[in-house]
Amino acid sequence: MLMFFLRDSYVVTVKNERLTFTTADLLNVKTLENPVGKGQFVGGRILVTVPGNRTAQIQALQHTIEIACEDYLGTVSSAVYRPSSVPLNALTFHPNEKVELVIQPESASQALLEKSLESGS
């Protein structure tokens, strides 16, 4: 697994919500120069690449991703992501992240049609 940084912003859209984040939002950047203190919470995202073509595994939900970090005392903390077959209804985001509501193209076309029908055009 390889962590990386962003040159620009990265956008994730689920239904009508769009989350935009930048390098400053990444956990590895936030903790690079400022170590996490005892009992302190630092929220952020971790973007990684996994070598090889994993498309079939991802589509079949046959994978887990474990992220581990070591504190200054050598204590390892980890979390495991297991995929779910239940589709996302909304984005999961942190309070400090920027989330926008967006109108999908189909919804925008429908809204324009309804508006023109209302105005009698």
PyMOL CGO cylinders between C-alpha atoms (Angstrom):
from pymol import cmd
from pymol.cgo import CYLINDER

trace = [
    CYLINDER, 0.00, 0.00, 0.00, 1.28, 3.47, -0.84, 0.3, 1, 1, 1, 1, 1, 1,
    CYLINDER, 1.28, 3.47, -0.84, 0.02, 6.72, 0.70, 0.3, 1, 1, 1, 1, 1, 1,
    CYLINDER, 0.02, 6.72, 0.70, 0.08, 9.82, -1.42, 0.3, 1, 1, 1, 1, 1, 1,
    CYLINDER, 0.08, 9.82, -1.42, -0.62, 13.54, -1.43, 0.3, 1, 1, 1, 1, 1, 1,
    CYLINDER, -0.62, 13.54, -1.43, -2.95, 15.62, -3.61, 0.3, 1, 1, 1, 1, 1, 1,
    CYLINDER, -2.95, 15.62, -3.61, -1.89, 18.32, -6.05, 0.3, 1, 1, 1, 1, 1, 1,
    CYLINDER, -1.89, 18.32, -6.05, -5.37, 19.77, -6.20, 0.3, 1, 1, 1, 1, 1, 1,
    CYLINDER, -5.37, 19.77, -6.20, -8.62, 18.81, -4.55, 0.3, 1, 1, 1, 1, 1, 1,
    CYLINDER, -8.62, 18.81, -4.55, -10.27, 15.38, -4.58, 0.3, 1, 1, 1, 1, 1, 1,
    CYLINDER, -10.27, 15.38, -4.58, -14.05, 15.13, -4.95, 0.3, 1, 1, 1, 1, 1, 1,
    CYLINDER, -14.05, 15.13, -4.95, -16.34, 12.29, -3.89, 0.3, 1, 1, 1, 1, 1, 1,
    CYLINDER, -16.34, 12.29, -3.89, -20.03, 12.47, -4.84, 0.3, 1, 1, 1, 1, 1, 1,
    CYLINDER, -20.03, 12.47, -4.84, -22.76, 10.22, -3.45, 0.3, 1, 1, 1, 1, 1, 1,
    CYLINDER, -22.76, 10.22, -3.45, -26.31, 10.97, -4.58, 0.3, 1, 1, 1, 1, 1, 1,
    CYLINDER, -26.31, 10.97, -4.58, -26.73, 14.73, -4.10, 0.3, 1, 1, 1, 1, 1, 1,
    CYLINDER, -26.73, 14.73, -4.10, -23.81, 15.33, -1.72, 0.3, 1, 1, 1, 1, 1, 1,
    CYLINDER, -23.81, 15.33, -1.72, -20.30, 16.27, -2.81, 0.3, 1, 1, 1, 1, 1, 1,
    CYLINDER, -20.30, 16.27, -2.81, -17.28, 16.13, -0.46, 0.3, 1, 1, 1, 1, 1, 1,
    CYLINDER, -17.28, 16.13, -0.46, -14.19, 18.04, -1.51, 0.3, 1, 1, 1, 1, 1, 1,
    CYLINDER, -14.19, 18.04, -1.51, -10.90, 17.66, 0.31, 0.3, 1, 1, 1, 1, 1, 1,
    CYLINDER, -10.90, 17.66, 0.31, -7.30, 18.70, -0.21, 0.3, 1, 1, 1, 1, 1, 1,
    CYLINDER, -7.30, 18.70, -0.21, -3.88, 17.64, 1.01, 0.3, 1, 1, 1, 1, 1, 1,
    CYLINDER, -3.88, 17.64, 1.01, -4.45, 19.65, 4.21, 0.3, 1, 1, 1, 1, 1, 1,
    CYLINDER, -4.45, 19.65, 4.21, -7.33, 17.27, 5.08, 0.3, 1, 1, 1, 1, 1, 1,
    CYLINDER, -7.33, 17.27, 5.08, -5.18, 14.13, 4.90, 0.3, 1, 1, 1, 1, 1, 1,
    CYLINDER, -5.18, 14.13, 4.90, -4.31, 12.43, 8.18, 0.3, 1, 1, 1, 1, 1, 1,
    CYLINDER, -4.31, 12.43, 8.18, -0.73, 11.66, 7.18, 0.3, 1, 1, 1, 1, 1, 1,
    CYLINDER, -0.73, 11.66, 7.18, -0.16, 15.36, 6.45, 0.3, 1, 1, 1, 1, 1, 1,
    CYLINDER, -0.16, 15.36, 6.45, -1.81, 16.54, 9.69, 0.3, 1, 1, 1, 1, 1, 1,
    CYLINDER, -1.81, 16.54, 9.69, 0.43, 14.27, 11.77, 0.3, 1, 1, 1, 1, 1, 1,
    CYLINDER, 0.43, 14.27, 11.77, 3.67, 14.62, 9.78, 0.3, 1, 1, 1, 1, 1, 1,
    CYLINDER, 3.67, 14.62, 9.78, 5.09, 17.55, 11.76, 0.3, 1, 1, 1, 1, 1, 1,
    CYLINDER, 5.09, 17.55, 11.76, 2.67, 17.63, 14.72, 0.3, 1, 1, 1, 1, 1, 1,
    CYLINDER, 2.67, 17.63, 14.72, 2.55, 14.28, 16.51, 0.3, 1, 1, 1, 1, 1, 1,
    CYLINDER, 2.55, 14.28, 16.51, -0.77, 13.26, 18.04, 0.3, 1, 1, 1, 1, 1, 1,
    CYLINDER, -0.77, 13.26, 18.04, -0.74, 13.92, 21.80, 0.3, 1, 1, 1, 1, 1, 1,
    CYLINDER, -0.74, 13.92, 21.80, -1.91, 11.44, 24.42, 0.3, 1, 1, 1, 1, 1, 1,
    CYLINDER, -1.91, 11.44, 24.42, -5.70, 11.24, 24.32, 0.3, 1, 1, 1, 1, 1, 1,
    CYLINDER, -5.70, 11.24, 24.32, -5.89, 13.69, 21.40, 0.3, 1, 1, 1, 1, 1, 1,
    CYLINDER, -5.89, 13.69, 21.40, -8.18, 13.08, 18.42, 0.3, 1, 1, 1, 1, 1, 1,
    CYLINDER, -8.18, 13.08, 18.42, -7.08, 14.00, 14.92, 0.3, 1, 1, 1, 1, 1, 1,
    CYLINDER, -7.08, 14.00, 14.92, -9.59, 13.38, 12.16, 0.3, 1, 1, 1, 1, 1, 1,
    CYLINDER, -9.59, 13.38, 12.16, -8.77, 13.11, 8.50, 0.3, 1, 1, 1, 1, 1, 1,
    CYLINDER, -8.77, 13.11, 8.50, -8.69, 10.94, 5.42, 0.3, 1, 1, 1, 1, 1, 1,
    CYLINDER, -8.69, 10.94, 5.42, -6.07, 8.49, 4.24, 0.3, 1, 1, 1, 1, 1, 1,
    CYLINDER, -6.07, 8.49, 4.24, -5.73, 7.97, 0.50, 0.3, 1, 1, 1, 1, 1, 1,
    CYLINDER, -5.73, 7.97, 0.50, -3.85, 4.86, -0.55, 0.3, 1, 1, 1, 1, 1, 1,
    CYLINDER, -3.85, 4.86, -0.55, -3.18, 2.85, -3.66, 0.3, 1, 1, 1, 1, 1, 1,
    CYLINDER, -3.18, 2.85, -3.66, -3.13, -0.93, -3.62, 0.3, 1, 1, 1, 1, 1, 1,
    CYLINDER, -3.13, -0.93, -3.62, -0.86, -2.65, -6.15, 0.3, 1, 1, 1, 1, 1, 1,
    CYLINDER, -0.86, -2.65, -6.15, -2.33, -4.81, -8.88, 0.3, 1, 1, 1, 1, 1, 1,
    CYLINDER, -2.33, -4.81, -8.88, -5.74, -4.93, -10.50, 0.3, 1, 1, 1, 1, 1, 1,
    CYLINDER, -5.74, -4.93, -10.50, -8.21, -5.31, -7.62, 0.3, 1, 1, 1, 1, 1, 1,
    CYLINDER, -8.21, -5.31, -7.62, -11.38, -4.54, -9.62, 0.3, 1, 1, 1, 1, 1, 1,
    CYLINDER, -11.38, -4.54, -9.62, -12.84, -8.07, -9.36, 0.3, 1, 1, 1, 1, 1, 1,
    CYLINDER, -12.84, -8.07, -9.36, -12.19, -8.24, -5.61, 0.3, 1, 1, 1, 1, 1, 1,
    CYLINDER, -12.19, -8.24, -5.61, -13.77, -4.85, -5.04, 0.3, 1, 1, 1, 1, 1, 1,
    CYLINDER, -13.77, -4.85, -5.04, -16.82, -5.62, -7.16, 0.3, 1, 1, 1, 1, 1, 1,
    CYLINDER, -16.82, -5.62, -7.16, -17.29, -8.96, -5.36, 0.3, 1, 1, 1, 1, 1, 1,
    CYLINDER, -17.29, -8.96, -5.36, -16.79, -7.31, -1.94, 0.3, 1, 1, 1, 1, 1, 1,
    CYLINDER, -16.79, -7.31, -1.94, -14.02, -9.83, -1.28, 0.3, 1, 1, 1, 1, 1, 1,
    CYLINDER, -14.02, -9.83, -1.28, -11.57, -7.55, 0.50, 0.3, 1, 1, 1, 1, 1, 1,
    CYLINDER, -11.57, -7.55, 0.50, -10.73, -5.81, 3.74, 0.3, 1, 1, 1, 1, 1, 1,
    CYLINDER, -10.73, -5.81, 3.74, -8.40, -2.91, 4.31, 0.3, 1, 1, 1, 1, 1, 1,
    CYLINDER, -8.40, -2.91, 4.31, -6.47, -2.56, 7.57, 0.3, 1, 1, 1, 1, 1, 1,
    CYLINDER, -6.47, -2.56, 7.57, -4.77, 0.69, 8.49, 0.3, 1, 1, 1, 1, 1, 1,
    CYLINDER, -4.77, 0.69, 8.49, -2.38, 0.71, 11.44, 0.3, 1, 1, 1, 1, 1, 1,
    CYLINDER, -2.38, 0.71, 11.44, -0.35, 3.45, 13.06, 0.3, 1, 1, 1, 1, 1, 1,
    CYLINDER, -0.35, 3.45, 13.06, 2.23, 3.47, 15.82, 0.3, 1, 1, 1, 1, 1, 1,
    CYLINDER, 2.23, 3.47, 15.82, 2.37, 6.13, 18.52, 0.3, 1, 1, 1, 1, 1, 1,
    CYLINDER, 2.37, 6.13, 18.52, 5.54, 7.56, 20.04, 0.3, 1, 1, 1, 1, 1, 1,
    CYLINDER, 5.54, 7.56, 20.04, 5.60, 4.77, 22.68, 0.3, 1, 1, 1, 1, 1, 1,
    CYLINDER, 5.60, 4.77, 22.68, 5.40, 2.06, 20.02, 0.3, 1, 1, 1, 1, 1, 1,
    CYLINDER, 5.40, 2.06, 20.02, 1.75, 1.22, 20.71, 0.3, 1, 1, 1, 1, 1, 1,
    CYLINDER, 1.75, 1.22, 20.71, 0.02, 0.14, 17.51, 0.3, 1, 1, 1, 1, 1, 1,
    CYLINDER, 0.02, 0.14, 17.51, -3.59, 1.12, 16.83, 0.3, 1, 1, 1, 1, 1, 1,
    CYLINDER, -3.59, 1.12, 16.83, -5.46, -0.21, 13.84, 0.3, 1, 1, 1, 1, 1, 1,
    CYLINDER, -5.46, -0.21, 13.84, -8.84, -0.20, 12.16, 0.3, 1, 1, 1, 1, 1, 1,
    CYLINDER, -8.84, -0.20, 12.16, -10.26, -2.57, 9.55, 0.3, 1, 1, 1, 1, 1, 1,
    CYLINDER, -10.26, -2.57, 9.55, -12.61, -1.53, 6.78, 0.3, 1, 1, 1, 1, 1, 1,
    CYLINDER, -12.61, -1.53, 6.78, -14.96, -4.25, 5.57, 0.3, 1, 1, 1, 1, 1, 1,
    CYLINDER, -14.96, -4.25, 5.57, -17.17, -3.45, 2.58, 0.3, 1, 1, 1, 1, 1, 1,
    CYLINDER, -17.17, -3.45, 2.58, -20.93, -3.74, 2.69, 0.3, 1, 1, 1, 1, 1, 1,
    CYLINDER, -20.93, -3.74, 2.69, -23.28, -4.66, -0.12, 0.3, 1, 1, 1, 1, 1, 1,
    CYLINDER, -23.28, -4.66, -0.12, -25.73, -2.01, 1.14, 0.3, 1, 1, 1, 1, 1, 1,
    CYLINDER, -25.73, -2.01, 1.14, -25.47, 1.05, -1.14, 0.3, 1, 1, 1, 1, 1, 1,
    CYLINDER, -25.47, 1.05, -1.14, -24.57, 4.36, 0.48, 0.3, 1, 1, 1, 1, 1, 1,
    CYLINDER, -24.57, 4.36, 0.48, -27.52, 6.71, 0.91, 0.3, 1, 1, 1, 1, 1, 1,
    CYLINDER, -27.52, 6.71, 0.91, -25.35, 9.62, 2.00, 0.3, 1, 1, 1, 1, 1, 1,
    CYLINDER, -25.35, 9.62, 2.00, -21.74, 10.57, 2.51, 0.3, 1, 1, 1, 1, 1, 1,
    CYLINDER, -21.74, 10.57, 2.51, -19.99, 9.94, 5.79, 0.3, 1, 1, 1, 1, 1, 1,
    CYLINDER, -19.99, 9.94, 5.79, -18.01, 13.02, 6.68, 0.3, 1, 1, 1, 1, 1, 1,
    CYLINDER, -18.01, 13.02, 6.68, -16.20, 14.75, 9.54, 0.3, 1, 1, 1, 1, 1, 1,
    CYLINDER, -16.20, 14.75, 9.54, -17.56, 18.02, 11.03, 0.3, 1, 1, 1, 1, 1, 1,
    CYLINDER, -17.56, 18.02, 11.03, -14.63, 20.02, 9.62, 0.3, 1, 1, 1, 1, 1, 1,
    CYLINDER, -14.63, 20.02, 9.62, -15.11, 18.78, 6.04, 0.3, 1, 1, 1, 1, 1, 1,
    CYLINDER, -15.11, 18.78, 6.04, -16.79, 20.79, 3.32, 0.3, 1, 1, 1, 1, 1, 1,
    CYLINDER, -16.79, 20.79, 3.32, -19.92, 19.08, 1.95, 0.3, 1, 1, 1, 1, 1, 1,
    CYLINDER, -19.92, 19.08, 1.95, -22.09, 20.63, -0.76, 0.3, 1, 1, 1, 1, 1, 1,
    CYLINDER, -22.09, 20.63, -0.76, -25.52, 19.67, -2.01, 0.3, 1, 1, 1, 1, 1, 1,
    CYLINDER, -25.52, 19.67, -2.01, -25.53, 19.16, -5.77, 0.3, 1, 1, 1, 1, 1, 1,
    CYLINDER, -25.53, 19.16, -5.77, -28.29, 18.66, -8.29, 0.3, 1, 1, 1, 1, 1, 1,
    CYLINDER, -28.29, 18.66, -8.29, -27.72, 15.67, -10.51, 0.3, 1, 1, 1, 1, 1, 1,
    CYLINDER, -27.72, 15.67, -10.51, -28.05, 16.36, -14.29, 0.3, 1, 1, 1, 1, 1, 1,
    CYLINDER, -28.05, 16.36, -14.29, -31.31, 14.37, -14.50, 0.3, 1, 1, 1, 1, 1, 1,
    CYLINDER, -31.31, 14.37, -14.50, -32.74, 16.35, -11.58, 0.3, 1, 1, 1, 1, 1, 1,
    CYLINDER, -32.74, 16.35, -11.58, -31.61, 19.64, -13.12, 0.3, 1, 1, 1, 1, 1, 1,
    CYLINDER, -31.61, 19.64, -13.12, -33.31, 18.78, -16.44, 0.3, 1, 1, 1, 1, 1, 1,
    CYLINDER, -33.31, 18.78, -16.44, -36.47, 17.79, -14.60, 0.3, 1, 1, 1, 1, 1, 1,
    CYLINDER, -36.47, 17.79, -14.60, -36.42, 21.04, -12.61, 0.3, 1, 1, 1, 1, 1, 1,
    CYLINDER, -36.42, 21.04, -12.61, -36.06, 23.10, -15.82, 0.3, 1, 1, 1, 1, 1, 1,
    CYLINDER, -36.06, 23.10, -15.82, -38.93, 21.20, -17.45, 0.3, 1, 1, 1, 1, 1, 1,
    CYLINDER, -38.93, 21.20, -17.45, -41.19, 21.75, -14.44, 0.3, 1, 1, 1, 1, 1, 1,
    CYLINDER, -41.19, 21.75, -14.44, -40.28, 25.44, -14.35, 0.3, 1, 1, 1, 1, 1, 1,
    CYLINDER, -40.28, 25.44, -14.35, -41.05, 25.89, -18.04, 0.3, 1, 1, 1, 1, 1, 1,
    CYLINDER, -41.05, 25.89, -18.04, -44.40, 24.08, -17.62, 0.3, 1, 1, 1, 1, 1, 1,
    CYLINDER, -44.40, 24.08, -17.62, -45.28, 26.34, -14.69, 0.3, 1, 1, 1, 1, 1, 1,
    CYLINDER, -45.28, 26.34, -14.69, -44.49, 29.48, -16.66, 0.3, 1, 1, 1, 1, 1, 1,
    CYLINDER, -44.49, 29.48, -16.66, -46.43, 28.21, -19.67, 0.3, 1, 1, 1, 1, 1, 1,
    CYLINDER, -46.43, 28.21, -19.67, -43.44, 28.30, -22.04, 0.3, 1, 1, 1, 1, 1, 1,
]
cmd.load_cgo(trace, "trace")
